[in-house]
Amino acid sequence: MRIPPFLLLVLLAACDSPAPAMMGTDATWITIDAVQFSIRIRGDRAEAIRTNMMPNPSIGAVYPRALQAMEAVSGCRVIEDSLRGDVAVMRADLDCG
């Protein structure tokens, strides 16, 4: 059975695969201002994967929401200079002290 390319693209867009360093870590799903994230925390590191479609997403729209989602799930402060990634996946270091 062949999967039509459009259907394959839709299925891949819903992908929630963590980075190798986060594999085996349970995800917590959270929505911040209509942007849905899958958040994984391991030690003092956090990863946010945007799981919904956004028309023309920009880093300026996703960055503050990802930061807020990571802080809400972890209970720690995100070290802002450590936040990196793109509009789909962002990673950051946490300050839990």
C-alpha positions in Angstrom: 0.0 0.0 0.0 1.4 3.4 -1.0 0.7 6.4 1.3 -0.1 9.6 -0.6 2.6 12.2 -0.1 0.2 14.7 1.4 -1.0 12.2 4.0 2.6 11.3 4.8 3.5 15.0 5.3 0.5 15.4 7.7 1.6 12.3 9.7 5.1 13.6 9.9 4.0 17.1 11.0 2.4 15.5 14.0 5.7 13.8 15.0 6.7 14.1 18.6 10.2 12.4 18.6 12.6 13.7 21.2 16.3 14.3 20.8 18.5 11.2 21.6 19.4 12.8 25.0 15.7 12.9 25.9 14.7 9.5 24.7 13.0 7.4 27.5 11.8 10.6 29.2 8.0 10.9 29.6 6.4 13.9 27.9 4.1 16.4 29.4 1.7 18.1 27.0 0.8 21.8 27.7 -0.9 24.6 25.7 0.3 28.1 26.1 -1.7 30.8 24.2 -3.1 28.2 21.7 0.4 26.8 21.0 0.7 23.1 22.0 4.0 21.7 23.3 5.3 18.3 24.3 7.8 19.0 27.1 10.5 16.7 28.3 12.7 17.3 31.3 15.9 15.4 32.1 18.0 16.8 35.0 18.7 20.4 34.3 17.7 20.3 30.6 14.4 20.8 29.0 13.1 20.2 25.5 9.9 21.7 24.0 8.4 20.3 20.8 5.6 22.3 19.2 2.9 19.8 18.3 0.3 21.9 16.5 0.2 23.6 13.2 0.7 27.4 13.1 0.2 29.6 10.1 3.6 31.1 9.3 5.2 30.5 12.7 8.0 32.8 13.8 10.7 32.4 16.4 9.4 35.6 18.1 5.9 34.0 18.5 7.2 30.6 19.6 10.2 31.5 21.8 8.3 33.1 24.7 5.6 30.4 24.7 8.2 27.6 24.7 10.0 29.3 27.6 6.8 29.6 29.6 5.9 26.0 28.9 9.3 24.7 30.0 9.1 26.7 33.2 5.5 25.6 34.0 6.3 21.9 33.5 9.7 21.9 35.2 8.9 24.3 38.1 12.4 25.8 37.3 13.6 29.0 35.7 14.8 28.7 32.1 18.3 30.2 31.7 17.3 32.5 28.7 20.8 32.6 27.1 20.6 28.8 26.9 17.3 28.7 24.9 18.1 27.5 21.4 16.3 25.8 18.5 13.8 26.7 15.9 10.0 27.1 15.6 9.5 23.3 16.0 11.9 22.2 18.7 13.6 24.3 21.4 16.0 23.2 24.1 17.1 25.0 27.2 19.1 24.7 30.4 17.2 25.1 33.7 18.1 26.8 37.0 16.3 24.9 39.7 18.3 26.4 42.5 
